[in-house]
Amino acid sequence: MPEINIDVSSAIPLFADQIAIATRFAVNKDKKGEITKQATIEFLFVDTMTKKTVVRVDVPLCIAKVFGEGFIETLKKAEEDLKSKEIPKQQDKIVLPEGKSYFG
């Protein structure tokens, strides 16, 4: 999959000070009685001042795994930048990880 630059300028930033994470299951039983299951990971971003969910995002397991890896990597980089005496550079573009897609 080629590198894709993502335009984030049209996304409205929202404030959330809590996150809840849950697993959602879809279970289907066919005429033969065979059961198939699918799971998604649900992220609920909450503003505790208004007591409202700001954003709800459901992602398939394969994307949740990539999210976990990327989140830890990004968190480590942010902590290093905060400790450094250098002024951190803002990310000027967002790039999707290569080969990581629900559709193939």
The first five atom37 places (N, CA, C, CB, O) and aatype in JSON, in Angstrom:
{
  "aatype": [12, 14, 6, 9, 2, 9, 3, 19, 15, 15, 0, 9, 14, 10, 13, 0, 3, 5, 9, 0, 9, 0, 16, 1, 13, 0, 19, 2, 11, 3, 11, 11, 7, 6, 9, 16, 11, 5, 0, 16, 9, 6, 13, 10, 13, 19, 3, 16, 12, 16, 11, 11, 16, 19, 19, 1, 19, 3, 19, 14, 10, 4, 9, 0, 11, 19, 13, 7, 6, 7, 13, 9, 6, 16, 10, 11, 11, 0, 6, 6, 3, 10, 11, 15, 11, 6, 9, 14, 11, 5, 5, 3, 11, 9, 19, 10, 14, 6, 7, 11, 15, 18, 13, 7],
  "atom_mask": [
    [1, 1, 1, 1, 1],
    [1, 1, 1, 1, 1],
    [1, 1, 1, 1, 1],
    [1, 1, 1, 1, 1],
    [1, 1, 1, 1, 1],
    [1, 1, 1, 1, 1],
    [1, 1, 1, 1, 1],
    [1, 1, 1, 1, 1],
    [1, 1, 1, 1, 1],
    [1, 1, 1, 1, 1],
    [1, 1, 1, 1, 1],
    [1, 1, 1, 1, 1],
    [1, 1, 1, 1, 1],
    [1, 1, 1, 1, 1],
    [1, 1, 1, 1, 1],
    [1, 1, 1, 1, 1],
    [1, 1, 1, 1, 1],
    [1, 1, 1, 1, 1],
    [1, 1, 1, 1, 1],
    [1, 1, 1, 1, 1],
    [1, 1, 1, 1, 1],
    [1, 1, 1, 1, 1],
    [1, 1, 1, 1, 1],
    [1, 1, 1, 1, 1],
    [1, 1, 1, 1, 1],
    [1, 1, 1, 1, 1],
    [1, 1, 1, 1, 1],
    [1, 1, 1, 1, 1],
    [1, 1, 1, 1, 1],
    [1, 1, 1, 1, 1],
    [1, 1, 1, 1, 1],
    [1, 1, 1, 1, 1],
    [1, 1, 1, 0, 1],
    [1, 1, 1, 1, 1],
    [1, 1, 1, 1, 1],
    [1, 1, 1, 1, 1],
    [1, 1, 1, 1, 1],
    [1, 1, 1, 1, 1],
    [1, 1, 1, 1, 1],
    [1, 1, 1, 1, 1],
    [1, 1, 1, 1, 1],
    [1, 1, 1, 1, 1],
    [1, 1, 1, 1, 1],
    [1, 1, 1, 1, 1],
    [1, 1, 1, 1, 1],
    [1, 1, 1, 1, 1],
    [1, 1, 1, 1, 1],
    [1, 1, 1, 1, 1],
    [1, 1, 1, 1, 1],
    [1, 1, 1, 1, 1],
    [1, 1, 1, 1, 1],
    [1, 1, 1, 1, 1],
    [1, 1, 1, 1, 1],
    [1, 1, 1, 1, 1],
    [1, 1, 1, 1, 1],
    [1, 1, 1, 1, 1],
    [1, 1, 1, 1, 1],
    [1, 1, 1, 1, 1],
    [1, 1, 1, 1, 1],
    [1, 1, 1, 1, 1],
    [1, 1, 1, 1, 1],
    [1, 1, 1, 1, 1],
    [1, 1, 1, 1, 1],
    [1, 1, 1, 1, 1],
    [1, 1, 1, 1, 1],
    [1, 1, 1, 1, 1],
    [1, 1, 1, 1, 1],
    [1, 1, 1, 0, 1],
    [1, 1, 1, 1, 1],
    [1, 1, 1, 0, 1],
    [1, 1, 1, 1, 1],
    [1, 1, 1, 1, 1],
    [1, 1, 1, 1, 1],
    [1, 1, 1, 1, 1],
    [1, 1, 1, 1, 1],
    [1, 1, 1, 1, 1],
    [1, 1, 1, 1, 1],
    [1, 1, 1, 1, 1],
    [1, 1, 1, 1, 1],
    [1, 1, 1, 1, 1],
    [1, 1, 1, 1, 1],
    [1, 1, 1, 1, 1],
    [1, 1, 1, 1, 1],
    [1, 1, 1, 1, 1],
    [1, 1, 1, 1, 1],
    [1, 1, 1, 1, 1],
    [1, 1, 1, 1, 1],
    [1, 1, 1, 1, 1],
    [1, 1, 1, 1, 1],
    [1, 1, 1, 1, 1],
    [1, 1, 1, 1, 1],
    [1, 1, 1, 1, 1],
    [1, 1, 1, 1, 1],
    [1, 1, 1, 1, 1],
    [1, 1, 1, 1, 1],
    [1, 1, 1, 1, 1],
    [1, 1, 1, 1, 1],
    [1, 1, 1, 1, 1],
    [1, 1, 1, 0, 1],
    [1, 1, 1, 1, 1],
    [1, 1, 1, 1, 1],
    [1, 1, 1, 1, 1],
    [1, 1, 1, 1, 1],
    [1, 1, 1, 0, 1]
  ],
  "atom_positions": [
    [[0.85, -1.17, 0.0], [0.0, 0.0, 0.0], [0.89, 1.24, 0.0], [-0.96, 0.0, 1.22], [1.77, 1.36, 0.85]],
    [[0.69, 2.15, -0.94], [1.53, 3.35, -0.98], [1.26, 4.28, 0.2], [1.33, 4.09, -2.29], [0.2, 4.23, 0.83]],
    [[2.23, 5.13, 0.46], [2.09, 6.12, 1.54], [0.96, 7.09, 1.2], [3.43, 6.91, 1.76], [0.86, 7.57, 0.07]],
    [[0.11, 7.36, 2.18], [-1.02, 8.27, 1.98], [-0.9, 9.4, 2.99], [-2.38, 7.52, 2.14], [-0.87, 9.17, 4.2]],
    [[-0.84, 10.63, 2.48], [-0.83, 11.8, 3.36], [-2.27, 12.15, 3.7], [-0.1, 13.01, 2.69], [-3.13, 12.19, 2.82]],
    [[-2.52, 12.39, 4.97], [-3.87, 12.68, 5.45], [-3.99, 14.16, 5.78], [-4.2, 11.82, 6.68], [-3.17, 14.71, 6.51]],
    [[-5.02, 14.8, 5.24], [-5.29, 16.21, 5.53], [-6.13, 16.28, 6.81], [-6.04, 16.91, 4.33], [-7.28, 15.85, 6.83]],
    [[-5.54, 16.81, 7.87], [-6.25, 16.9, 9.14], [-6.82, 18.3, 9.38], [-5.33, 16.52, 10.28], [-7.44, 18.54, 10.42]],
    [[-6.62, 19.21, 8.43], [-7.05, 20.59, 8.66], [-8.57, 20.73, 8.76], [-6.54, 21.47, 7.54], [-9.06, 21.68, 9.39]],
    [[-9.33, 19.82, 8.16], [-10.78, 19.94, 8.22], [-11.38, 19.27, 9.46], [-11.4, 19.35, 6.97], [-12.58, 19.42, 9.72]],
    [[-10.58, 18.53, 10.2], [-11.07, 17.86, 11.41], [-11.16, 18.87, 12.55], [-10.13, 16.67, 11.81], [-10.23, 19.64, 12.8]],
    [[-12.29, 18.87, 13.23], [-12.49, 19.77, 14.35], [-11.93, 19.13, 15.61], [-14.0, 20.11, 14.53], [-12.35, 18.03, 15.98]],
    [[-10.96, 19.78, 16.29], [-10.43, 19.21, 17.52], [-11.5, 19.24, 18.62], [-9.16, 19.96, 17.97], [-12.19, 20.25, 18.8]],
    [[-11.62, 18.15, 19.35], [-12.57, 18.05, 20.46], [-11.79, 17.75, 21.73], [-13.63, 16.95, 20.19], [-10.74, 17.12, 21.68]],
    [[-12.31, 18.2, 22.86], [-11.64, 17.98, 24.14], [-12.29, 16.81, 24.87], [-11.69, 19.24, 25.01], [-13.51, 16.74, 25.01]],
    [[-11.46, 15.9, 25.33], [-11.91, 14.81, 26.19], [-10.87, 14.62, 27.28], [-12.12, 13.48, 25.37], [-9.67, 14.69, 27.01]],
    [[-11.32, 14.39, 28.51], [-10.38, 14.2, 29.61], [-10.45, 12.79, 30.2], [-10.63, 15.22, 30.69], [-9.79, 12.5, 31.2]],
    [[-11.25, 11.93, 29.59], [-11.31, 10.53, 30.0], [-11.53, 9.66, 28.76], [-12.44, 10.29, 31.05], [-12.06, 10.13, 27.75]],
    [[-11.12, 8.42, 28.86], [-11.38, 7.47, 27.79], [-11.83, 6.16, 28.4], [-10.12, 7.27, 26.89], [-11.28, 5.7, 29.41]],
    [[-12.82, 5.56, 27.78], [-13.28, 4.22, 28.17], [-13.07, 3.32, 26.97], [-14.79, 4.23, 28.64], [-13.29, 3.72, 25.83]],
    [[-12.65, 2.11, 27.23], [-12.4, 1.15, 26.15], [-13.19, -0.11, 26.44], [-10.87, 0.84, 26.01], [-13.16, -0.64, 27.55]],
    [[-13.89, -0.6, 25.42], [-14.72, -1.79, 25.59], [-14.6, -2.67, 24.34], [-16.21, -1.4, 25.85], [-14.13, -2.22, 23.3]],
    [[-15.01, -3.9, 24.47], [-15.07, -4.83, 23.34], [-16.52, -5.06, 22.98], [-14.35, -6.17, 23.68], [-17.35, -5.32, 23.85]],
    [[-16.82, -4.96, 21.71], [-18.17, -5.22, 21.19], [-18.11, -6.45, 20.3], [-18.74, -3.98, 20.4], [-17.2, -6.6, 19.49]],
    [[-19.09, -7.34, 20.47], [-19.13, -8.57, 19.69], [-20.36, -8.62, 18.8], [-19.1, -9.78, 20.6], [-21.44, -8.18, 19.19]],
    [[-20.18, -9.15, 17.6], [-21.29, -9.46, 16.7], [-21.27, -10.97, 16.52], [-21.18, -8.69, 15.3], [-20.27, -11.55, 16.1]],
    [[-22.38, -11.6, 16.84], [-22.46, -13.06, 16.76], [-23.58, -13.44, 15.8], [-22.7, -13.7, 18.17], [-24.71, -12.95, 15.91]],
    [[-23.25, -14.3, 14.86], [-24.24, -14.77, 13.89], [-24.31, -16.29, 13.93], [-23.9, -14.28, 12.46], [-23.29, -16.97, 14.05]],
    [[-25.52, -16.8, 13.84], [-25.73, -18.24, 13.81], [-26.43, -18.57, 12.5], [-26.57, -18.73, 15.05], [-27.5, -18.02, 12.21]],
    [[-25.82, -19.46, 11.69], [-26.45, -19.8, 10.42], [-27.48, -20.92, 10.59], [-25.38, -20.21, 9.4], [-27.71, -21.39, 11.71]],
    [[-28.1, -21.33, 9.49], [-29.16, -22.34, 9.55], [-28.68, -23.68, 10.05], [-29.78, -22.51, 8.19], [-29.47, -24.46, 10.59]],
    [[-27.39, -23.96, 9.89], [-26.81, -25.22, 10.37], [-26.43, -25.15, 11.84], [-25.59, -25.59, 9.54], [-25.99, -26.14, 12.43]],
    [[-26.59, -23.99, 12.43], [-26.25, -23.82, 13.84], [-24.81, -23.41, 14.08], [0.0, 0.0, 0.0], [-24.37, -23.31, 15.22]],
    [[-24.07, -23.16, 13.0], [-22.68, -22.74, 13.13], [-22.64, -21.26, 13.54], [-21.89, -22.97, 11.8], [-23.39, -20.44, 13.02]],
    [[-21.76, -20.97, 14.46], [-21.65, -19.61, 14.99], [-20.39, -18.94, 14.45], [-21.63, -19.62, 16.54], [-19.31, -19.54, 14.46]],
    [[-20.54, -17.71, 13.99], [-19.39, -16.89, 13.62], [-19.41, -15.64, 14.51], [-19.42, -16.5, 12.09], [-20.46, -15.09, 14.82]],
    [[-18.22, -15.23, 14.91], [-18.1, -14.07, 15.79], [-17.11, -13.07, 15.21], [-17.65, -14.51, 17.21], [-16.12, -13.44, 14.58]],
    [[-17.41, -11.82, 15.43], [-16.5, -10.74, 15.11], [-16.44, -9.81, 16.32], [-16.95, -9.97, 13.82], [-17.41, -9.66, 17.06]],
    [[-15.28, -9.19, 16.48], [-15.14, -8.26, 17.61], [-14.59, -6.94, 17.1], [-14.21, -8.84, 18.71], [-13.79, -6.9, 16.16]],
    [[-15.03, -5.87, 17.73], [-14.45, -4.55, 17.51], [-14.09, -3.97, 18.87], [-15.43, -3.61, 16.74], [-14.68, -4.31, 19.89]],
    [[-13.12, -3.1, 18.85], [-12.74, -2.38, 20.07], [-13.38, -1.01, 19.98], [-11.16, -2.29, 20.24], [-13.25, -0.32, 18.97]],
    [[-14.06, -0.62, 21.04], [-14.78, 0.65, 21.09], [-14.04, 1.61, 22.01], [-16.25, 0.44, 21.56], [-13.76, 1.29, 23.17]],
    [[-13.73, 2.78, 21.48], [-13.1, 3.85, 22.26], [-14.15, 4.92, 22.49], [-11.83, 4.43, 21.54], [-14.73, 5.45, 21.53]],
    [[-14.4, 5.26, 23.73], [-15.32, 6.34, 24.08], [-14.5, 7.45, 24.73], [-16.47, 5.84, 25.04], [-13.92, 7.27, 25.79]],
    [[-14.47, 8.61, 24.08], [-13.76, 9.75, 24.61], [-14.8, 10.63, 25.3], [-12.98, 10.54, 23.49], [-15.81, 11.01, 24.69]],
    [[-14.55, 10.96, 26.57], [-15.57, 11.6, 27.41], [-15.07, 12.93, 27.94], [-15.97, 10.67, 28.58], [-13.9, 13.07, 28.31]],
    [[-15.97, 13.91, 27.98], [-15.73, 15.18, 28.66], [-16.46, 15.1, 29.99], [-16.22, 16.42, 27.79], [-17.69, 15.12, 30.03]],
    [[-15.7, 15.0, 31.09], [-16.34, 14.81, 32.39], [-17.03, 16.06, 32.91], [-15.31, 14.36, 33.39], [-17.89, 15.98, 33.79]],
    [[-16.67, 17.23, 32.38], [-17.36, 18.46, 32.8], [-18.8, 18.45, 32.31], [-16.62, 19.71, 32.27], [-19.72, 18.81, 33.05]],
    [[-19.0, 18.04, 31.07], [-20.36, 18.01, 30.5], [-21.02, 16.64, 30.68], [-20.32, 18.38, 29.02], [-22.21, 16.47, 30.42]],
    [[-20.21, 15.66, 31.13], [-20.69, 14.28, 31.31], [-21.25, 13.7, 30.01], [-21.76, 14.22, 32.41], [-22.26, 13.0, 30.01]],
    [[-20.56, 14.02, 28.9], [-21.01, 13.55, 27.6], [-19.87, 12.85, 26.87], [-21.55, 14.71, 26.76], [-18.7, 13.19, 27.02]],
    [[-20.25, 11.87, 26.07], [-19.29, 11.25, 25.16], [-19.05, 12.23, 24.02], [-19.8, 9.87, 24.64], [-19.99, 12.67, 23.36]],
    [[-17.8, 12.55, 23.8], [-17.43, 13.49, 22.75], [-17.32, 12.75, 21.41], [-16.09, 14.2, 23.09], [-17.8, 13.22, 20.38]],
    [[-16.69, 11.58, 21.45], [-16.49, 10.78, 20.25], [-16.54, 9.31, 20.62], [-15.13, 11.12, 19.56], [-16.02, 8.89, 21.66]],
    [[-17.18, 8.54, 19.77], [-17.19, 7.07, 19.91], [-16.59, 6.51, 18.63], [-18.65, 6.5, 20.16], [-17.05, 6.82, 17.53]],
    [[-15.55, 5.69, 18.78], [-14.87, 5.12, 17.62], [-14.8, 3.6, 17.8], [-13.44, 5.73, 17.44], [-14.28, 3.11, 18.81]],
    [[-15.33, 2.87, 16.83], [-15.23, 1.41, 16.82], [-14.24, 1.0, 15.74], [-16.63, 0.74, 16.58], [-14.35, 1.44, 14.6]],
    [[-13.28, 0.16, 16.11], [-12.28, -0.3, 15.13], [-12.15, -1.82, 15.22], [-10.91, 0.38, 15.37], [-12.31, -2.39, 16.3]],
    [[-11.86, -2.47, 14.08], [-11.63, -3.91, 14.11], [-10.35, -4.23, 14.87], [-11.56, -4.47, 12.68], [-9.49, -3.37, 15.06]],
    [[-10.23, -5.47, 15.31], [-9.08, -5.88, 16.13], [-7.74, -5.6, 15.45], [-9.18, -7.35, 16.46], [-6.79, -5.16, 16.11]],
    [[-7.66, -5.84, 14.14], [-6.38, -5.64, 13.45], [-5.94, -4.17, 13.51], [-6.48, -6.08, 11.98], [-4.75, -3.89, 13.62]],
    [[-6.88, -3.26, 13.45], [-6.54, -1.83, 13.52], [-6.25, -1.44, 14.97], [-7.7, -0.97, 12.95], [-5.39, -0.6, 15.22]],
    [[-6.96, -2.04, 15.93], [-6.7, -1.75, 17.35], [-5.27, -2.15, 17.73], [-7.72, -2.5, 18.25], [-4.64, -1.47, 18.53]],
    [[-4.77, -3.24, 17.16], [-3.4, -3.66, 17.45], [-2.4, -2.64, 16.94], [-3.11, -5.03, 16.84], [-1.43, -2.3, 17.62]],
    [[-2.63, -2.14, 15.72], [-1.75, -1.12, 15.14], [-1.84, 0.16, 15.97], [-2.13, -0.83, 13.65], [-0.83, 0.82, 16.21]],
    [[-3.05, 0.5, 16.41], [-3.25, 1.68, 17.24], [-2.41, 1.56, 18.52], [-4.74, 1.86, 17.59], [-1.73, 2.51, 18.9]],
    [[-2.46, 0.41, 19.16], [-1.7, 0.21, 20.4], [-0.21, 0.41, 20.19], [0.0, 0.0, 0.0], [0.45, 1.08, 20.98]],
    [[0.32, -0.17, 19.12], [1.75, -0.03, 18.82], [2.1, 1.42, 18.53], [2.13, -0.92, 17.62], [3.09, 1.95, 19.05]],
    [[1.29, 2.07, 17.71], [1.56, 3.46, 17.34], [1.41, 4.41, 18.52], [0.0, 0.0, 0.0], [2.16, 5.38, 18.64]],
    [[0.43, 4.13, 19.39], [0.2, 4.97, 20.56], [1.41, 4.93, 21.49], [-1.06, 4.52, 21.31], [1.87, 5.97, 21.96]],
    [[1.92, 3.75, 21.76], [3.08, 3.62, 22.65], [4.3, 4.32, 22.05], [3.4, 2.14, 22.92], [5.04, 5.0, 22.76]],
    [[4.51, 4.15, 20.75], [5.63, 4.79, 20.07], [5.5, 6.32, 20.13], [5.71, 4.33, 18.6], [6.48, 7.02, 20.41]],
    [[4.31, 6.84, 19.89], [4.07, 8.28, 19.91], [4.22, 8.84, 21.32], [2.67, 8.58, 19.38], [4.77, 9.93, 21.5]],
    [[3.75, 8.11, 22.32], [3.87, 8.54, 23.71], [5.34, 8.63, 24.13], [3.13, 7.57, 24.63], [5.74, 9.6, 24.78]],
    [[6.14, 7.65, 23.76], [7.57, 7.67, 24.08], [8.25, 8.88, 23.43], [8.25, 6.37, 23.62], [9.06, 9.55, 24.06]],
    [[7.91, 9.14, 22.17], [8.51, 10.26, 21.45], [8.11, 11.59, 22.11], [8.08, 10.25, 19.97], [8.94, 12.48, 22.25]],
    [[6.84, 11.72, 22.51], [6.38, 12.95, 23.16], [7.12, 13.16, 24.48], [4.86, 12.89, 23.41], [7.52, 14.28, 24.79]],
    [[7.31, 12.09, 25.26], [8.02, 12.22, 26.54], [9.47, 12.63, 26.32], [7.97, 10.9, 27.31], [10.01, 13.43, 27.08]],
    [[10.11, 12.07, 25.28], [11.49, 12.45, 24.95], [11.56, 13.92, 24.56], [12.05, 11.56, 23.82], [12.46, 14.64, 24.99]],
    [[10.6, 14.36, 23.74], [10.58, 15.76, 23.31], [10.38, 16.71, 24.49], [9.48, 15.98, 22.28], [10.97, 17.79, 24.51]],
    [[9.56, 16.32, 25.46], [9.33, 17.16, 26.63], [10.58, 17.27, 27.51], [8.17, 16.62, 27.45], [10.82, 18.31, 28.12]],
    [[11.36, 16.2, 27.58], [12.58, 16.21, 28.39], [13.72, 16.98, 27.71], [13.03, 14.79, 28.68], [14.6, 17.5, 28.39]],
    [[13.69, 17.04, 26.4], [14.75, 17.68, 25.63], [14.73, 19.2, 25.8], [14.62, 17.31, 24.15], [13.68, 19.79, 26.06]],
    [[15.89, 19.82, 25.66], [15.97, 21.27, 25.71], [15.63, 21.88, 24.35], [17.38, 21.72, 26.16], [15.47, 23.09, 24.23]],
    [[15.53, 21.05, 23.33], [15.18, 21.5, 21.98], [13.69, 21.79, 21.88], [15.59, 20.43, 20.93], [12.89, 21.22, 22.62]],
    [[13.33, 22.68, 20.97], [11.92, 22.95, 20.69], [11.45, 21.86, 19.73], [11.69, 24.4, 20.1], [12.0, 21.73, 18.64]],
    [[10.43, 21.1, 20.11], [9.98, 20.02, 19.23], [9.34, 20.56, 17.96], [9.0, 19.12, 19.96], [8.67, 21.59, 17.98]],
    [[9.54, 19.83, 16.86], [8.92, 20.21, 15.6], [7.52, 19.64, 15.55], [9.76, 19.72, 14.38], [7.29, 18.48, 15.93]],
    [[6.57, 20.45, 15.09], [5.2, 19.98, 14.91], [5.17, 19.03, 13.71], [4.21, 21.17, 14.7], [5.9, 19.23, 12.74]],
    [[4.33, 18.01, 13.81], [4.16, 17.13, 12.66], [3.42, 17.9, 11.59], [3.39, 15.83, 13.05], [2.32, 18.41, 11.82]],
    [[4.02, 18.0, 10.41], [3.37, 18.76, 9.34], [2.46, 17.88, 8.49], [4.41, 19.42, 8.46], [1.66, 18.38, 7.7]],
    [[2.58, 16.58, 8.65], [1.69, 15.69, 7.92], [1.48, 14.41, 8.72], [2.25, 15.38, 6.52], [2.32, 14.03, 9.54]],
    [[0.38, 13.77, 8.47], [0.06, 12.49, 9.08], [0.14, 11.46, 7.97], [-1.36, 12.5, 9.77], [-0.43, 11.64, 6.9]],
    [[0.85, 10.36, 8.24], [1.01, 9.32, 7.24], [0.44, 8.02, 7.79], [2.5, 9.14, 6.83], [0.76, 7.62, 8.91]],
    [[-0.4, 7.38, 7.0], [-0.95, 6.08, 7.43], [0.16, 5.04, 7.38], [-2.14, 5.65, 6.53], [0.99, 5.06, 6.47]],
    [[0.18, 4.11, 8.36], [1.19, 3.06, 8.33], [1.01, 2.17, 7.1], [1.13, 2.21, 9.61], [-0.11, 1.8, 6.75]],
    [[2.1, 1.83, 6.47], [2.04, 1.03, 5.25], [1.56, -0.39, 5.55], [3.42, 0.99, 4.57], [1.98, -1.02, 6.52]],
    [[0.68, -0.86, 4.7], [0.22, -2.25, 4.8], [-0.74, -2.54, 5.93], [0.0, 0.0, 0.0], [-1.06, -3.7, 6.16]],
    [[-1.21, -1.53, 6.64], [-2.12, -1.74, 7.76], [-3.5, -1.21, 7.41], [-1.59, -1.05, 9.04], [-3.76, -0.01, 7.53]],
    [[-4.38, -2.1, 6.98], [-5.71, -1.68, 6.59], [-6.68, -2.82, 6.85], [-5.75, -1.25, 5.11], [-6.34, -3.99, 6.69]],
    [[-7.88, -2.46, 7.23], [-8.93, -3.45, 7.45], [-9.33, -4.11, 6.13], [-10.15, -2.8, 8.12], [-9.76, -5.26, 6.11]],
    [[-9.19, -3.38, 5.04], [-9.66, -3.86, 3.74], [-8.59, -4.53, 2.91], [-10.23, -2.73, 2.97], [-8.78, -4.74, 1.71]],
    [[-7.48, -4.87, 3.52], [-6.52, -5.61, 2.71], [-5.14, -5.21, 2.98], [0.0, 0.0, 0.0], [-4.21, -5.75, 2.37]]
  ]
}
